[in-house]
Amino acid sequence: MNAITDDKINNGLKNAVTQILNILPEFTDKFPKAYSEGNFYSATENVDWTTGFWTGEIWLAYEYVTSHESEFEAGAAEKLKNAGLTQVKSFLHRIDNKIEVDHHDMGFLYSPSCVAGYKLTGSEDGKEAAIKAADQLLTRYHPVGEFLQAWGPMDQPENYRLIIDCLNNLPLLYWASDVTGDSKYREIADKHINTAVNNVIRDDYSTWHTFFFDMETGAAHHGATCQGYRDGSAWARGQAWGVYGLATAYRYTKREEYIPLFKNVTKYFLDHLPKDLVPYWDLEFTDGDDQPRDSSSASIAACGMLEMSRWLDKDEAEYYINTAKEIINSVYENYAVSDFGKSNGLVLHSTYSNHSPYNTCNHYGVDECNIWGDYFYMEALTRLSKDWIQYW
Ligand code: GLY
């Protein structure tokens, strides 16, 4: 397979920024919905778990424009910065008023929006909002079982579970410990990672989407899928969250045992890709199956490999960088939006939630753009273009 070239990386970022500037007037006071319909996002309030990705796209665009000013209309950087800061205020309002924050997705919401806004512009609103969001995330912690509960009320056995996605909520906690000097955030993140990796990774290094614990004793109970095809299969995005989550777990803890876990979970993901390196929505499916893709998983896993390459020796790092470049080349060539008349998103052919005979999932956002797929495609291109100051 071909690795993406520097010219394509630059072109991919330029296209993405152009699209973001096109739609910014519609999505400054509002946010794109989690998924498109007919490849077009409509506008929503700041209520879903996904709105931070759009603000993250604005910050990535701002970064790109500030170093390529002559390629864009005058004032583009200022426009993006102002839009990003407007949205940071919306996130501060959301956490102050506890609007739809009774779940674990505080990291997905507040890292690419408010932590990024603080790191890039020194926004005090961003810092305050992100610390409050980290405090909110701590309220999801169960000492019995030592994990952060994903969804639902905290006192019900049917909700006593973590999900693999949560690994990517934890950078918010490490950041909060760094800026406040209070180790409580880091300590809980360390415990959650330990519990998660000991339970969601199966013997063959495929992963459970969700894992339940006994409410009385905290003992491991059973794994189950929510968004995957069936309980024993590997939901593509869950496996991708595992790849990226293990990379950030190593980054923040430096626990050596996470390195082989990263390598093996990544190998399982790579071994189950179709020819064009962009997975079907569940790794059970491959070329020839009449099933939708989830292009967002390709970009998430590529970001995880690029993150981990920062912590490995040269030869291993080169392997993961090159693999990420091959995956992102395929996303760029075959999935990225090139005709803005056909979509207001960045990447086509993702799957949010696909109903199967063996899961209880809703059916929406299937073979559509989704906002995290757009965000992680841009993050991967940005990581490939420079030494990126991480939002996570
Ligand atoms: N974290 C939810 C999802 O990946 O769909």
Residues whose N, C-alpha, C, O or C-beta is under 5 A from the ligand:
A	BS01	LIG	D165 R237 Y352
